[in-house]
């Protein structure tokens, strides 16, 4: 099979976001008033594909949306952003996914996701579209869809495909060994790395220990996002830390997806792991200085205007 070079398909979730700004994240049993509310179109799949397209790339998107009011709003949004609707599946009589995001005054957040229509992105949908999916060089997915779907993608990929997994959220009771051994690039944050390896991570030494455990499962390349501590990259030949950009955050929601989308964009054209991580780290750094998920990502024009920053 001929593989299209430098092409990406993202397979993932589409959630309608409700973002609530609060002074402090409430504790159990506490009621607090929000001082600001925004709605938007999120979900890890959407955030990642919108990032790629916003910064100058081109990615296709396979997702499931509901046919309720939120799903209809979502479909209109996909059309407005000129996405190819070929891979968009509308699930009849089902509610669209919803995410409620609490954002405190320091930019930290908690997120509760109701997957809704995303649970219908099953292996059957992948099998119906498999020949088309395998034409794309880079296949990206996450775990807001059924894990069996991710496992099937990993199993069916060709040697010419690069399978990238963002293991979020992690079910600590699930055995991911079947999936991980087929992953070309794994991109967890430090909490997800800890959950996957059952290693408590408090320092860099423990990050390295957990990273090696992940590589021992068969993962070829590991990229761990560490928040304000930067990024750790490891494979057989590379072990490297990349420092954070030290931007003052106002909203960290979606920063991980901005990182992943920017990484995929750069990696699809360069195949250089470190250059791609460095670029993605800077895009994510800018995104945390703005509210929202993919709407906080800088445009291709902004990136061009900041060329000195991105090339430093």
C-alpha positions as CSV (number, residue, x, y, z in Angstrom):
1,X,0.0,0.0,0.0
2,X,1.3,3.4,-0.9
3,X,1.4,5.8,2.1
4,X,0.7,9.5,1.7
5,X,3.7,11.3,3.1
6,X,3.4,14.1,5.6
7,X,-0.3,13.5,6.2
8,X,-2.1,13.2,9.6
9,X,-5.4,11.7,10.7
10,X,-6.6,12.4,14.2
11,X,-9.2,10.0,15.7
12,X,-10.8,11.1,18.9
13,X,-13.4,12.8,21.0
14,X,-15.5,15.9,20.4
15,X,-16.8,17.5,23.6
16,X,-18.8,20.7,24.2
17,X,-16.9,22.6,26.8
18,X,-18.3,24.6,29.7
19,X,-15.4,26.6,31.3
20,X,-16.0,28.1,34.7
21,X,-13.5,30.6,36.2
22,X,-13.2,30.4,40.0
23,X,-10.9,31.9,42.6
24,X,-10.2,28.5,44.0
25,X,-11.2,25.0,42.9
26,X,-13.9,23.8,45.3
27,X,-13.3,21.0,47.7
28,X,-15.8,18.2,48.3
29,X,-19.0,19.5,49.7
30,X,-18.1,23.2,49.0
31,X,-20.1,25.5,46.7
32,X,-18.4,28.4,45.1
33,X,-19.5,31.2,42.8
34,X,-17.9,31.4,39.3
35,X,-16.6,34.8,38.2
36,X,-16.7,34.0,34.5
37,X,-18.1,31.4,32.1
38,X,-17.3,30.5,28.5
39,X,-18.5,27.7,26.2
40,X,-16.5,26.2,23.4
41,X,-15.7,23.2,21.3
42,X,-13.2,20.8,22.8
43,X,-12.4,17.2,23.4
44,X,-8.8,16.0,22.9
45,X,-9.4,15.0,19.3
46,X,-10.9,18.3,18.3
47,X,-8.2,20.3,20.2
48,X,-5.4,18.5,18.6
49,X,-6.7,18.6,15.0
50,X,-7.7,22.3,15.3
51,X,-4.2,23.1,16.6
52,X,-2.6,21.4,13.6
53,X,-4.8,23.2,11.1
54,X,-4.6,26.6,12.9
55,X,-0.8,26.7,12.9
56,X,-0.5,25.9,9.2
57,X,-0.9,22.2,8.8
58,X,-3.5,19.9,7.4
59,X,-5.1,17.0,9.3
60,X,-8.3,15.0,8.8
61,X,-10.6,14.1,11.7
62,X,-12.5,11.0,12.5
63,X,-15.0,11.5,15.4
64,X,-18.5,10.8,16.6
65,X,-20.9,13.5,17.6
66,X,-24.4,13.4,19.0
67,X,-27.6,14.6,17.4
68,X,-28.7,16.7,20.4
69,X,-28.4,20.5,20.5
70,X,-24.7,20.4,21.4
71,X,-23.9,17.9,18.6
72,X,-25.7,20.2,16.1
73,X,-23.7,23.2,17.4
74,X,-20.6,21.0,17.0
75,X,-21.4,20.0,13.4
76,X,-21.9,23.7,12.5
77,X,-18.5,24.5,14.1
78,X,-16.7,21.8,12.1
79,X,-18.3,23.2,8.9
80,X,-17.2,26.7,9.8
81,X,-13.7,25.6,10.3
82,X,-13.7,23.9,6.8
83,X,-13.0,20.3,8.1
84,X,-13.7,17.5,5.7
85,X,-16.9,15.9,7.0
86,X,-16.2,12.5,5.4
87,X,-15.1,10.9,8.7
88,X,-17.6,12.7,10.9
89,X,-20.2,10.2,12.3
90,X,-23.5,11.5,13.7
91,X,-24.9,9.1,16.3
92,X,-28.6,9.2,16.3
93,X,-30.6,9.6,19.6
94,X,-27.4,10.2,21.6
95,X,-26.1,13.1,23.5
96,X,-22.8,14.8,22.5
97,X,-19.9,14.6,24.9
98,X,-19.6,17.4,27.5
99,X,-16.6,18.7,29.5
100,X,-17.0,20.9,32.6
101,X,-13.7,22.8,33.3
102,X,-13.0,24.6,36.5
103,X,-10.2,27.1,36.1
104,X,-8.7,28.8,39.2
105,X,-6.9,32.2,39.5
106,X,-3.5,30.6,39.0
107,X,-4.6,28.9,35.7
108,X,-4.8,25.4,37.2
109,X,-7.9,23.4,36.4
110,X,-10.0,20.3,37.1
111,X,-12.0,18.7,34.3
112,X,-15.0,16.3,34.3
113,X,-15.8,14.7,31.0
114,X,-19.1,13.0,30.1
115,X,-18.0,11.1,26.9
116,X,-21.5,10.8,25.4
117,X,-21.2,10.1,21.7
118,X,-17.5,9.4,21.9
119,X,-18.2,6.0,23.4
120,X,-19.7,5.1,20.0
121,X,-16.3,5.5,18.3
122,X,-16.0,1.7,18.3
123,X,-13.7,-0.7,16.4
124,X,-16.6,-1.3,13.9
125,X,-16.3,2.4,12.8
126,X,-12.5,1.9,12.4
127,X,-12.9,-1.2,10.3
128,X,-15.4,0.5,8.0
129,X,-12.9,3.2,7.4
130,X,-9.7,1.2,7.8
131,X,-8.3,1.4,4.2
132,X,-8.7,5.2,4.2
133,X,-7.2,5.5,7.6
134,X,-4.1,3.5,6.7
135,X,-3.4,5.9,3.8
136,X,-2.3,8.5,6.3
137,X,1.3,8.5,7.5
138,X,0.6,9.6,11.0
139,X,-2.4,8.1,13.0
140,X,-3.1,9.9,16.2
141,X,-5.6,9.0,19.0
142,X,-6.3,9.3,22.7
143,X,-8.2,7.4,25.3
144,X,-11.4,9.5,25.5
145,X,-12.7,6.9,23.0
146,X,-13.0,3.2,23.8
147,X,-9.6,1.6,24.5
148,X,-10.5,-1.3,22.2
149,X,-10.6,1.2,19.3
150,X,-7.1,2.4,20.1
151,X,-5.9,-1.2,20.3
152,X,-7.4,-2.0,16.9
153,X,-5.7,1.0,15.3
154,X,-2.4,-0.2,16.8
155,X,-2.9,-3.7,15.6
156,X,-3.9,-2.8,12.1
157,X,-1.3,-0.1,11.3
158,X,1.2,-0.8,8.6
159,X,5.0,-0.5,8.8
160,X,4.6,2.8,6.9
161,X,2.3,4.3,9.5
162,X,3.4,6.2,12.6
163,X,1.0,5.4,15.5
164,X,0.9,8.2,18.1
165,X,-1.0,7.8,21.4
166,X,-1.9,10.3,24.0
167,X,-2.9,7.9,26.9
168,X,-5.4,10.2,28.5
169,X,-7.4,9.5,30.6
170,X,-5.7,6.4,32.1
171,X,-7.8,3.7,33.7
172,X,-5.5,2.5,36.4
173,X,-7.2,-1.0,36.5
174,X,-6.7,-1.7,32.8
175,X,-3.8,-3.6,31.3
176,X,-2.4,-1.5,28.5
177,X,0.5,-3.9,27.6
178,X,-1.2,-5.0,24.3
179,X,-1.6,-1.4,23.2
180,X,1.7,0.0,24.3
181,X,3.9,-2.5,22.5
182,X,2.6,-1.2,19.2
183,X,3.0,2.5,19.9
184,X,5.5,4.5,17.9
185,X,5.2,7.7,19.9
186,X,3.6,7.9,23.4
187,X,2.8,11.3,24.8
188,X,1.6,11.3,28.4
189,X,1.9,13.9,31.1
190,X,3.7,13.0,34.3
191,X,0.5,11.9,36.1
192,X,-0.4,9.6,33.2
193,X,3.2,8.3,33.2
194,X,2.9,7.5,36.9
195,X,-0.5,5.8,36.4
196,X,0.8,3.6,33.5
197,X,3.9,2.5,35.4
198,X,2.6,2.4,39.0
199,X,5.7,4.5,39.9
200,X,5.1,7.5,42.2
201,X,6.8,10.5,40.5
202,X,8.2,13.2,42.7
203,X,11.5,14.0,41.0
204,X,13.4,13.7,37.7
205,X,15.0,10.4,38.7
206,X,11.6,8.8,39.1
207,X,10.5,10.3,35.7
208,X,13.5,8.5,34.1
209,X,12.8,5.3,35.9
210,X,9.2,5.3,34.8
211,X,10.2,6.3,31.2
212,X,12.5,3.2,31.0
213,X,9.7,1.0,32.2
214,X,7.5,2.4,29.4
215,X,10.2,1.8,26.8
216,X,10.5,-1.8,28.1
217,X,6.9,-2.4,27.0
218,X,7.8,-1.8,23.4
219,X,7.0,1.9,23.0
220,X,9.6,3.3,20.5
221,X,9.6,6.9,21.5
222,X,8.4,8.6,24.7
223,X,7.6,12.3,25.2
224,X,6.5,13.2,28.8
225,X,5.1,16.7,29.4
226,X,6.0,17.9,32.8
227,X,4.1,21.2,33.1
228,X,6.2,24.1,34.3
229,X,9.2,21.6,34.5
230,X,9.3,21.2,30.8
231,X,9.4,18.0,28.7
232,X,11.4,14.8,28.9
233,X,12.1,12.8,25.7
234,X,13.5,9.3,25.6
235,X,14.1,6.5,23.1
236,X,17.0,4.0,22.5
237,X,19.3,6.8,21.4
238,X,18.0,10.0,23.0
239,X,17.5,11.1,26.6
240,X,16.9,14.8,26.8
241,X,15.1,17.5,28.9
242,X,13.7,20.5,27.3
243,X,13.0,23.4,29.7
244,X,9.6,25.1,30.0
245,X,9.1,28.5,28.4
246,X,8.3,30.1,31.8
247,X,5.3,32.0,30.5
248,X,2.9,33.0,33.3
249,X,-0.2,30.8,32.9
250,X,-3.8,32.1,33.1
251,X,-5.4,28.9,31.8
252,X,-3.6,25.5,31.4
253,X,-6.7,23.7,30.0
254,X,-5.9,22.4,26.5
255,X,-2.1,23.0,26.8
256,X,-1.4,19.3,26.5
257,X,-3.5,19.1,23.3
258,X,-1.8,22.3,21.9
259,X,1.5,20.6,22.6
260,X,0.5,17.4,20.8
261,X,-1.1,19.2,17.8
262,X,2.0,21.4,17.4
263,X,4.3,18.4,17.7
264,X,2.4,16.4,15.1
265,X,2.5,19.4,12.7
266,X,6.2,19.8,13.0
267,X,7.1,16.1,13.1
268,X,5.1,15.4,10.0
269,X,7.4,17.7,8.0
270,X,10.7,17.3,9.7
271,X,10.7,13.8,11.3
272,X,13.0,15.4,13.9
273,X,11.9,14.4,17.4
274,X,13.7,17.1,19.4
275,X,13.0,20.0,17.0
276,X,9.4,19.0,17.0
277,X,9.2,18.8,20.8
278,X,10.9,22.2,21.1
279,X,8.5,23.8,18.7
280,X,5.5,22.2,20.5
281,X,6.8,23.3,23.9
282,X,6.8,26.9,22.7
283,X,3.3,26.7,21.2
284,X,1.9,25.2,24.4
285,X,3.7,27.9,26.4
286,X,2.0,30.6,24.4
287,X,-1.4,28.9,24.8
288,X,-1.4,28.9,28.6
289,X,-1.2,32.7,28.5
290,X,-4.7,32.8,27.0
291,X,-8.1,31.4,28.0
292,X,-9.7,28.5,26.2
293,X,-8.4,25.4,24.5
294,X,-7.6,25.4,20.7
295,X,-8.7,29.1,20.5
296,X,-5.7,29.9,22.7
297,X,-3.3,28.4,20.2
298,X,-1.3,31.0,18.1
299,X,-2.1,31.2,14.4
300,X,0.4,30.5,11.6
301,X,0.7,34.3,11.1
302,X,1.5,34.8,14.8
303,X,4.2,32.1,14.7
304,X,5.7,33.7,11.7
305,X,5.8,37.1,13.5
306,X,7.5,35.4,16.4
307,X,10.1,33.6,14.2
308,X,13.0,34.7,16.4
309,X,11.4,33.1,19.5
310,X,10.6,29.9,17.7
311,X,14.1,29.6,16.2
312,X,15.9,30.4,19.5
